[in-house]
Amino acid sequence: MTQLINLPLKNASRQEWVKAFILLGMGIYFVILIANGNLSNYINVRFAWLSYLAAVIFIALGAWQLISLVRGQRHNIHGSGHLSGHLPISWSGILVVGLPLIFATIFPSQPLGADAISGTVSLQAIGGVSTEARLNIPPVERNVLDWLREFDRVDNYAELDGLPVDIVAFVYREPELPETQFMAARFTLSCCVADALAVGMPVEFDEASAWDDGAWVRIQGTLTVSEFRGEPTPVIVPDTIDPTDTPDNPYLYS
């Protein structure tokens, strides 16, 4: 009878150890993301404080669980053999809880890029800022999202013809684009990568095919109104295109 009662206790104790290490592992992983600057690969920077809080909570819970186990603090056992006050969790349940940590360990942190897009990218601005705020951004300081918001603002694209452009984006080729065009694309986030959306501006020049999909580039040139997807659209005609590193904040925030 004693053996029958001790069996679930031993099994539950193993599960508690595993849960403790998963909690600590999650907390440590958040700390690593924060320390190496990769947190921005997953979340809008304005919500970063939630990750700091999560790191503290995970580490505190994991440490409390470990201390309790080391001290031998066990729950009372009912006649059923289950731990008092807790519903048992199966190994499969623990595996599900631990999957995010497993995947995070196997797959290195990296921002979304061209390989995360299928089909076309949006030419529409996501989110909004006031008209005054947009107009106060000089053309050469506008990013892709700023320009798309400017496209939405103007009544006639001719107003934008000839304006200077200086943007950082990655190269993406939509399936139907000719060899002389590619999209200067970025992902926008409202909260986290779960709501990420690819937006972009068309680029047109004879040597467009020389640039690989996914390459991060700095494009300097001018806007011209041309036909794109069957409609008049501001298109970048580059003067120079230079390879560049992935930005510290790879996403644009709406």
N, C-alpha and C positions, 0 to 999 in steps of 0.2 A: 504493500500500500504506500509506504514511504517513497519507494522508487517511482511509482506512478505520479505522485505529487511533485517530486523533484524534477521529473522530466520536462513538464512545461515551464517550470521555473528556469531550468538551464537553457531551454530553447529561447525563452523570453529574454534572458540575460544576454545571450548572443545577439539577439535582435537589438537590444538596447545599446550594446557596444557599437553595432553597425550604424544605428541612427545617430549616435553621438559623433562618430567620425564623419558621417555625411554632413551633419550640421556644421562641424568645424571646417570641413572641406569647402562647403559653400561660402562660409564667411571668409576663409583665406583666399578663395578665388576672387571674391569681390575686392578684397584688399589688393590683390595682384593687378586686377584691371584698373583700379584707381591709381596705383603706384606707377604703372607703365604707360598710362594715358590711353589705354584701349577701351575705356568705358564708353567713349564717344562712338565706338563701333556699334553699340547696341541701343543707345538711349539719347534722347534730346538732352543737351547739357543743362538745360534749366531744371531738369528733374534729377540731376546727379545726386542731390542730397538724399533722395530715397535710397539710392544704392549705398551711401555711407551708413544710413540707418540700418539697412538690411545687413550689412557686414557686421555691425555691432550686435544686432539681435542674434544672428546665426552663431557668431563666436560665443556670445554669452550663454545661449541655450546649449551649445555643444559642450562648453566648459562645465556648466552646471551638471549636465548629464554624466560627464566623465567623473567629476568629483563625487557625485552620488554613487556611481558604480564602484569607484575605488574605495570609498568608505563602507561599502557593503550595505548601503541603505536600500532595502528591498521593500516592496509593498506586501501587505498581508495576502495570504492565499485563501480563497474561498474553497469550499468543498469541491467546486468544479475544477479546481486546479489553475484558474486564471488569475492574473494579477489584479489585486483590488483596485477599483477606480479607473481601470484602463481597458479598453477593448483591444484584443490582440491584433497585431498587424502581421500579415503573412510576408514571406520572403519576396513574393512577387510584388506586394505592395511597396516594400522597401526598394525593390529594383526600380519601380516606376518613379518613386520620389528621388532616387539617385541618378536617374537618366540624364537630367540636365548637367550634372557634374561630370558624368562619364563622357558625354558628348563634348563638353567644354574642354576636357582634358585631351581627347583624341583629336579634335579639330581646332587648330589655332585660331585665335581671334583675328578677324579681318573685316573691313567694311564691305558693304554690298558694292558690286561693280557690274560690268557689262554682262558677265555670265549669269547674273540674277534677273536679267530682263528677257522677256520673250515677246516678240511682236514689236509694237511701236511704243515710243515714249510720248508723254503728254506735252503739248504746246501751251497748256493752260496753267496759269499761276494757281498755286494751292495756298489757301489762307489769304490774309490781306493785311495791309497796313494803310495808313491814311495817305491820301494823294499828296499832302504836303511832305510827308516823310519820303515818298518815292522821288519827288521832284528835287529834294535836297541832296540826293545822292548823285554826284557827278557821273557822267557816262562811263569813264574809265575805271570807276570804283564799283560799278554794278556787277553783281554775280548773275548767274543764269536765272535764278528766281526773280531777282530785281528786274531783269530785262523782260521776263514774261509778264510781270505785273505792269510794266510800262506798256507792253503790247496791248494789254487789256484796257489801259487807261485812254490811249489815244483814239481819236475818231478816224484818223486817216494815217495809214502807215507811212505815207510820204513825209510826215513830220520827222520820222526817224532816219530817213535816207541820208547816208553819209556820216552818221554819228560814229565816233570811235568806240571800239570794243576792246576790252582787256579782261579776259576771263580764264579761270582754271576749271577744267572739266575732264571727263574721260571720254574716249572715243567709243561710239556705238553705231553700228550699221544696221539699220532696219532692213528687213528682207527685200523690200521693193526699191531701195535706193539705188541710183546709178553709181558707177565707180567714182564719179566726181563729187560725191556728197557723203557726209557722215553727220551724225548728231553729236554735238557737244553736250554731254549728259551729266546730270547730277541726280542723286536721290534726295528727296525732301522727307523730313520727319515732322510729325506733330508731337508724338510721344516717344515711340520706340520703333524698332525695325519692323514690328508687326504692321504698322500703318505706313511703311515706306512707299513712296511713289517716285518713279523715274520721270524726270522732266528734262527738256533739252531744247537747244537751238540748232537749226540746220546750218551746216558749214559747206561751202561749195568752192572748189578749186581743182585744177587739173591733177595735182599730185595727191588727192585725198586717199587713194588706194594704198599709198606708202605707209600709212599709219595703221597699226594693229588695233583690233578691238580690245578695249579695256585699258589702253595706254593713257596715263594721265598726262595732259598737255596744257601749256599756257598758250592761248590764242590771242593774238593782237591783230586787229584789222578794222574794218568798217562794215556798217550795215548797208544792205541794198535790198530793195523790195523785188522779190522774184516769185515765180510760181513754185509752190511746194505743196504736195498732196492735192494738187488741182486748184489751189487758192493762192491769191497774193499773200506773201508772208515775208517778214524781215529775215534775211539770210546773211550770215557772216561771210564776208570775203576777206580771208586772212592776208595780212602782210607777212607775218611770221608765225610759225608754230614751233614751240620748243618743248621737249620732254621735261617733265617735272615730277617731283615726289608727290605721293599721296598726301593731301593736306592733313594737318593735325586734327581738324574737324572735317571729316569727309562728307558730311551731310549738310544740307541747307535746311533751315528750320522755319516752318510755316506757323 
